[in-house]
Amino acid sequence: MDDETKDSNGAVLADGDSVQLIRDLKVKNSSLNLKRGSTMKNIRLTGNPEEIEVKDGKSTLVLKTCYLKKA
């Protein structure tokens, strides 16, 4: 089993990388919408290879890697 965290194109992600959104995303329980092409900097890997964490202002978001590409 492969435990590497990869983006939608298969590039390996590491802590501190920057990623771009490849589609608009609605944030659950919030009126916040993340637009396609937005760059998220300084990502953190989680225990799940299909998810990453990013800080957006004061909040921390967990994003699925299938909606991201390495910037």
N, C-alpha and C positions, 0 to 999 in steps of 0.2 A: 504494500500500500504506500502511496506517495503522500508524504506529509508536508510537502512544500506548498506555500501559498502562492497561487498564480493568478494573474489578471485574465481578462476575457481573451486575450491573444496568446496566452501561454507563457508570458514573461514572468520570471520569478520575482516576487516582492519581498522586501526586507524592511525592518524597522527604520523609520526616518525617510523613506521614499516619498515621492509625490505622485499622485494619481489624478486622472481626469475622469469625469463621469461621461458615459457614452449614451445616456438617456436621462430624461427628466424623472425625478423621483419625488414622491410625496412622503413626508415624514409622518409616521403614525402618531396619533394623539397630539398633533401640532398643526398649525396653519402654515408651517414652513414647507416650501417647495425648493428642491435643489435642481438647478438648471443644467442641461446637457452642456458639456464643455467646461464646467466649473473645476478648478484645480484644488485638490485637498493636499495640504503639505503635512509632512511629519507624521505619517501614519504609524500605528502600532499594530503588531500582529496579535491575534488572540490564539487560544488553544485550538480553534476550529479553522482548518485551512480554507474554508469558504467565506470567512468573514474577517474584516479589519475594523479597527477603531480609529476615529479621527475626532479632533476637537474643532467645533464650529462655534466660535465665540466662547461662551462659558459652558456650553453643553457638549457632551460626548456622544457621538453617533456611531452606531455599528452598521457598516455597509457590506453588502454582499459583493464578492469579487467579480461575479459575472456581469456587473454593471460598471466595471472600472477598467481603465487601461493605464499602463505606466506612463508617466509624463517625462 
